Amino acid sequence: MEKIKFLTMAALATAFFASCSNEDGLPQSNYPADNVVRITTSVDGMNTRASYGNSTDKLSSFGFCINNAGSDKYTYDNIKVTQENGKWNPATQMLWQNSTTAVDILAYAPYQANGNVKIFGTSDYAFSVKEDQSNAEDYSSDLIVYKQTGFTPGSELNTSKAVDVAFTHLLSQLNLTIELRDQFNQDEKKPVTEATVTDVKVNGTIISSKVDFSASPISVQVDDTQEATAITPETTEFKAAGKTTDHAAFNYSAIVIPQTITAGNFSISFKVDGTDYIWTSTSDVNFVSGNKHQLSLLVGKDVVQVKGITATPWGKENITQGETD
């Protein structure tokens, strides 16, 4: 599964906590003398507008957890970390107990706080993607997660004395291309434009799920007690036909809950110049966690054909962000 890395500096040291001592007395090249939990930030991931992509500028907050099995004092659940003026700040300052006590770490976004939501150890966290995903600036359907068990601060903090949080996409991404045959390019008075294709819908998926934060790695299951709901995808790109023999292409993207949809129940519907078209899969469709799926359709005046369906890990790019103080 492709990773999005958020190395976030999430703590502010104070003189009071500087007096907290490292209990094991061993040389600690990367362990902070003040015991403060820090997180530095960089991003490693896809540059797609339908997801957080490869910039922390798109992420306004996330939840962070530390589970210390031997101490409630040094256990933190669902601490909100927010970005202010390019820096990340936790709602509660967090401390390591010492350099040698192993802990479990979990992080996720988008952040959820309604009703003091418990995250760590939760096996049935409810999460849904939006029906309308047409807004390119709305990333709330892209559930990203991170979990590491048995983390020992004294040996696993980075050179910035911080935790490297490597998020992964938990859901699936559908990238859709609708390609119009050159039949649509023959009337010079009515060229194919961005407005030619409208009302695109992804039909047949259930948009709600249950997330198991207690599992390692974190897993997600579709909530099959719910009915399928049509998704309006984001429009990502339009490629005009350069000449009458070319095909115009319309590109879309949506995030879907991982699930298998039986033959005949998954479809793509849309309009071309007001005329209704629909393509229905004649085989099972399997959306896999952490994968992006490319579906390409070729449209003629009276037929819609599938050009291909592929699935690959969800992107790989690397961009490093700055640190906070």
C-alpha positions as CSV (number, residue, x, y, z in Angstrom):
1,M,0.0,0.0,0.0
2,E,1.4,3.4,-1.0
3,K,2.2,5.7,1.8
4,I,1.6,9.3,2.5
5,K,4.1,10.5,5.1
6,F,3.2,13.2,7.5
7,L,6.2,13.9,9.7
8,T,4.6,16.4,12.0
9,M,6.2,18.4,14.8
10,A,3.4,18.3,17.3
11,A,4.7,19.6,20.6
12,L,5.9,22.7,22.4
13,A,8.6,22.3,25.0
14,T,8.5,24.3,28.2
15,A,11.0,24.9,31.0
16,F,8.9,22.9,33.4
17,F,9.0,19.8,31.4
18,A,12.7,20.3,30.7
19,S,13.2,19.2,34.3
20,C,11.7,15.7,33.5
21,S,14.5,13.2,33.4
22,N,15.3,10.3,31.3
23,E,15.0,7.4,33.6
24,D,17.3,4.8,32.0
25,G,20.5,7.0,32.1
26,L,21.7,5.7,28.7
27,P,23.1,7.9,26.0
28,Q,20.2,9.1,23.9
29,S,21.3,10.7,20.6
30,N,17.7,11.3,19.4
31,Y,15.7,11.2,22.6
32,P,14.6,14.6,23.9
33,A,15.8,15.7,27.3
34,D,12.4,17.2,28.0
35,N,10.5,14.0,27.1
36,V,8.1,16.0,24.8
37,V,6.5,14.1,22.0
38,R,7.4,15.7,18.7
39,I,6.3,14.9,15.2
40,T,8.0,16.3,12.0
41,T,6.3,16.6,8.6
42,S,7.0,15.4,5.1
43,V,4.6,13.9,2.6
44,D,4.9,10.9,0.3
45,G,2.0,10.3,-1.9
46,M,-0.2,10.9,-4.9
47,N,-0.7,14.4,-6.3
48,T,-4.4,14.0,-7.0
49,R,-7.0,16.6,-6.1
50,A,-9.5,14.0,-4.9
51,S,-7.2,13.1,-2.0
52,Y,-4.8,14.8,0.4
53,G,-2.1,14.4,-2.2
54,N,1.5,15.3,-1.6
55,S,1.2,18.5,0.4
56,T,0.3,19.1,4.1
57,D,-1.3,22.3,2.9
58,K,-4.4,20.2,2.2
59,L,-4.5,18.8,5.7
60,S,-5.9,21.1,8.4
61,S,-5.9,18.6,11.3
62,F,-5.5,15.0,12.2
63,G,-6.0,12.7,15.3
64,F,-3.0,11.3,17.2
65,C,-2.9,8.5,19.8
66,I,-0.2,7.0,22.1
67,N,-1.1,3.9,24.0
68,N,1.2,3.2,27.0
69,A,0.0,-0.2,28.4
70,G,1.7,0.4,31.7
71,S,0.7,4.0,32.4
72,D,-2.5,6.0,31.9
73,K,-0.6,9.2,32.6
74,Y,1.4,8.7,29.4
75,T,-1.5,7.5,27.3
76,Y,-3.2,9.9,24.9
77,D,-6.3,9.1,22.8
78,N,-7.6,11.2,19.8
79,I,-5.5,14.3,20.4
80,K,-6.3,16.8,17.8
81,V,-3.3,18.2,15.9
82,T,-4.0,21.4,13.9
83,Q,-2.0,23.5,11.5
84,E,-1.6,27.2,12.3
85,N,0.6,29.5,10.2
86,G,2.3,26.6,8.7
87,K,3.0,24.9,12.0
88,W,1.4,21.9,13.7
89,N,0.2,22.2,17.2
90,P,-1.5,19.5,19.5
91,A,-4.4,20.4,21.6
92,T,-2.7,18.7,24.5
93,Q,1.1,18.5,25.1
94,M,2.2,14.9,25.1
95,L,5.2,13.3,26.9
96,W,7.1,10.1,26.6
97,Q,7.4,8.2,29.9
98,N,11.0,7.6,29.2
99,S,13.3,6.4,26.3
100,T,12.8,2.7,26.8
101,T,9.1,2.1,27.4
102,A,7.6,0.8,24.2
103,V,4.2,2.3,23.2
104,D,1.7,1.9,20.3
105,I,1.1,4.9,18.1
106,L,-1.9,5.7,15.9
107,A,-2.8,8.6,13.7
108,Y,-5.7,9.3,11.3
109,A,-7.4,12.0,9.2
110,P,-9.9,13.5,8.8
111,Y,-10.2,14.2,12.5
112,Q,-13.4,13.3,14.3
113,A,-14.3,14.8,17.6
114,N,-18.1,14.5,18.0
115,G,-19.0,13.0,21.3
116,N,-15.3,12.6,22.4
117,V,-14.8,9.9,20.0
118,K,-12.5,7.1,21.2
119,I,-10.1,5.9,18.5
120,F,-7.4,3.6,19.9
121,G,-8.7,0.1,20.3
122,T,-12.0,0.9,18.5
123,S,-13.1,-1.9,16.1
124,D,-16.3,-0.4,14.7
125,Y,-15.5,3.3,13.9
126,A,-18.1,4.5,11.4
127,F,-16.8,6.3,8.3
128,S,-18.6,7.3,5.1
129,V,-17.4,8.9,1.9
130,K,-19.5,11.7,0.5
131,E,-22.2,11.3,-2.2
132,D,-21.1,14.5,-3.8
133,Q,-17.3,14.5,-4.3
134,S,-17.3,17.2,-7.0
135,N,-15.6,19.8,-4.9
136,A,-11.9,19.6,-5.6
137,E,-11.1,21.4,-2.3
138,D,-13.0,18.9,-0.1
139,Y,-10.7,16.0,1.2
140,S,-13.0,14.7,3.8
141,S,-13.7,11.4,2.0
142,D,-10.0,10.4,1.9
143,L,-9.4,8.4,5.1
144,I,-5.7,8.1,5.8
145,V,-4.2,6.1,8.7
146,Y,-1.0,5.2,10.5
147,K,-0.2,2.7,13.2
148,Q,3.0,1.4,14.7
149,T,3.1,-1.0,17.7
150,G,6.0,-1.5,20.0
151,F,7.5,1.9,19.3
152,T,10.6,2.6,21.5
153,P,11.4,6.4,21.5
154,G,15.0,6.0,22.5
155,S,15.9,4.1,19.3
156,E,13.2,5.0,16.8
157,L,12.9,8.8,16.9
158,N,14.4,10.6,14.0
159,T,17.3,13.0,14.1
160,S,14.8,15.8,14.8
161,K,13.9,13.9,18.0
162,A,10.5,13.3,16.4
163,V,8.1,10.5,15.3
164,D,7.9,9.8,11.6
165,V,4.2,9.3,10.9
166,A,3.7,7.4,7.6
167,F,0.1,7.6,6.6
168,T,-1.5,5.2,4.1
169,H,-4.8,5.5,2.1
170,L,-7.2,3.1,3.7
171,L,-9.9,3.4,1.0
172,S,-10.0,3.0,-2.7
173,Q,-9.8,5.5,-5.5
174,L,-11.6,5.2,-8.8
175,N,-10.2,7.2,-11.7
176,L,-12.6,7.3,-14.6
177,T,-12.0,8.3,-18.2
178,I,-14.9,8.8,-20.7
179,E,-13.5,9.0,-24.2
180,L,-15.8,10.1,-27.1
181,R,-15.2,8.6,-30.5
182,D,-14.5,10.9,-33.4
183,Q,-18.2,10.6,-34.4
184,F,-18.8,13.5,-32.0
185,N,-16.2,15.7,-33.7
186,Q,-17.8,15.9,-37.2
187,D,-20.0,19.0,-36.7
188,E,-17.7,22.1,-36.7
189,K,-20.6,24.2,-35.5
190,K,-21.0,22.0,-32.4
191,P,-17.5,21.1,-31.1
192,V,-17.0,18.9,-28.1
193,T,-16.4,21.1,-25.0
194,E,-16.1,20.5,-21.3
195,A,-19.9,20.9,-21.1
196,T,-20.6,18.1,-23.6
197,V,-20.5,15.4,-20.9
198,T,-22.7,16.0,-17.8
199,D,-24.4,14.2,-14.9
200,V,-21.7,11.6,-14.4
201,K,-22.5,9.1,-11.6
202,V,-20.7,6.2,-10.1
203,N,-23.5,3.7,-9.3
204,G,-23.6,0.6,-7.1
205,T,-21.2,1.3,-4.2
206,I,-22.1,1.5,-0.5
207,I,-20.6,4.7,0.9
208,S,-20.5,3.7,4.6
209,S,-18.0,1.5,6.4
210,K,-16.7,0.3,9.8
211,V,-13.0,0.8,10.5
212,D,-11.1,-1.5,12.9
213,F,-8.4,0.6,14.6
214,S,-7.6,-2.3,16.9
215,A,-6.3,-4.4,14.0
216,S,-2.7,-4.3,12.8
217,P,-2.7,-3.1,10.1
218,I,-5.8,-1.0,10.4
219,S,-8.6,-2.5,8.3
220,V,-11.9,-1.4,6.9
221,Q,-15.1,-3.3,6.0
222,V,-18.0,-2.1,4.0
223,D,-21.2,-1.7,6.0
224,D,-23.4,-4.1,4.0
225,T,-26.5,-3.2,6.1
226,Q,-26.8,-0.1,3.9
227,E,-28.0,0.4,0.4
228,A,-25.9,1.4,-2.5
229,T,-25.7,5.2,-3.2
230,A,-24.7,7.0,-6.4
231,I,-21.5,9.1,-6.1
232,T,-20.9,12.3,-8.1
233,P,-17.2,12.3,-8.9
234,E,-14.8,15.2,-9.1
235,T,-14.0,16.4,-12.7
236,T,-10.2,16.3,-12.9
237,E,-9.3,17.0,-16.6
238,F,-10.7,17.6,-20.0
239,K,-8.7,16.9,-23.1
240,A,-10.2,18.3,-26.3
241,A,-10.0,16.6,-29.7
242,G,-7.3,18.4,-31.7
243,K,-8.8,17.3,-35.0
244,T,-11.8,15.4,-36.4
245,T,-10.1,12.1,-36.1
246,D,-9.2,12.5,-32.4
247,H,-11.1,11.5,-29.4
248,A,-12.0,14.0,-26.6
249,A,-11.5,12.6,-23.1
250,F,-13.2,13.5,-19.9
251,N,-11.5,12.5,-16.6
252,Y,-13.0,12.0,-13.2
253,S,-12.1,10.8,-9.7
254,A,-13.9,9.4,-6.7
255,I,-13.0,7.7,-3.4
256,V,-15.0,4.6,-2.7
257,I,-15.2,2.2,0.3
258,P,-13.3,-1.1,-0.5
259,Q,-15.9,-3.7,-1.5
260,T,-16.9,-6.3,-4.0
261,I,-19.9,-5.5,-6.2
262,T,-21.5,-8.4,-8.0
263,A,-21.9,-8.5,-11.8
264,G,-24.7,-6.3,-13.1
265,N,-24.8,-4.0,-10.0
266,F,-22.0,-1.5,-10.8
267,S,-22.5,1.1,-13.5
268,I,-21.4,4.5,-14.8
269,S,-24.1,6.8,-16.0
270,F,-23.7,10.1,-17.8
271,K,-25.1,12.3,-20.5
272,V,-23.6,13.4,-23.8
273,D,-25.3,16.5,-25.2
274,G,-28.3,15.6,-23.1
275,T,-28.6,12.0,-24.3
276,D,-28.4,9.4,-21.5
277,Y,-25.7,6.7,-21.6
278,I,-24.9,4.0,-19.1
279,W,-22.2,1.3,-18.9
280,T,-22.8,-1.7,-16.6
281,S,-20.2,-4.2,-15.5
282,T,-20.9,-7.7,-16.6
283,S,-18.5,-9.1,-14.0
284,D,-17.7,-8.6,-10.3
285,V,-16.0,-5.3,-9.5
286,N,-13.5,-5.4,-6.6
287,F,-12.3,-2.2,-5.0
288,V,-9.2,-2.9,-2.9
289,S,-8.0,-1.0,0.1
290,G,-5.1,1.3,-0.7
291,N,-5.4,0.9,-4.4
292,K,-6.3,3.2,-7.2
293,H,-8.5,1.8,-10.0
294,Q,-8.6,3.1,-13.6
295,L,-11.7,2.5,-15.6
296,S,-11.7,3.7,-19.2
297,L,-14.9,3.9,-21.3
298,L,-15.1,4.4,-25.1
299,V,-18.3,6.1,-26.2
300,G,-19.9,6.0,-29.7
301,K,-23.2,7.5,-30.8
302,D,-25.1,4.4,-29.8
303,V,-22.7,2.3,-27.7
304,V,-20.5,2.4,-24.6
305,Q,-17.5,0.0,-24.4
306,V,-15.0,-0.6,-21.7
307,K,-11.4,0.0,-22.9
308,G,-9.9,-1.4,-19.7
309,I,-9.9,-1.7,-15.9
310,T,-6.7,-1.7,-13.9
311,A,-5.7,-1.6,-10.2
312,T,-2.4,-0.3,-8.8
313,P,-1.1,0.8,-5.4
314,W,-2.2,4.4,-4.6
315,G,0.6,6.5,-6.1
316,K,4.2,7.2,-5.3
317,E,5.8,10.6,-5.0
318,N,8.0,12.2,-2.5
319,I,8.0,15.8,-1.3
320,T,9.5,17.0,1.9
321,Q,7.9,19.6,4.1
322,G,9.6,21.9,6.7
323,E,9.6,21.4,10.4
324,T,7.9,23.3,13.2
325,D,9.5,24.6,16.3
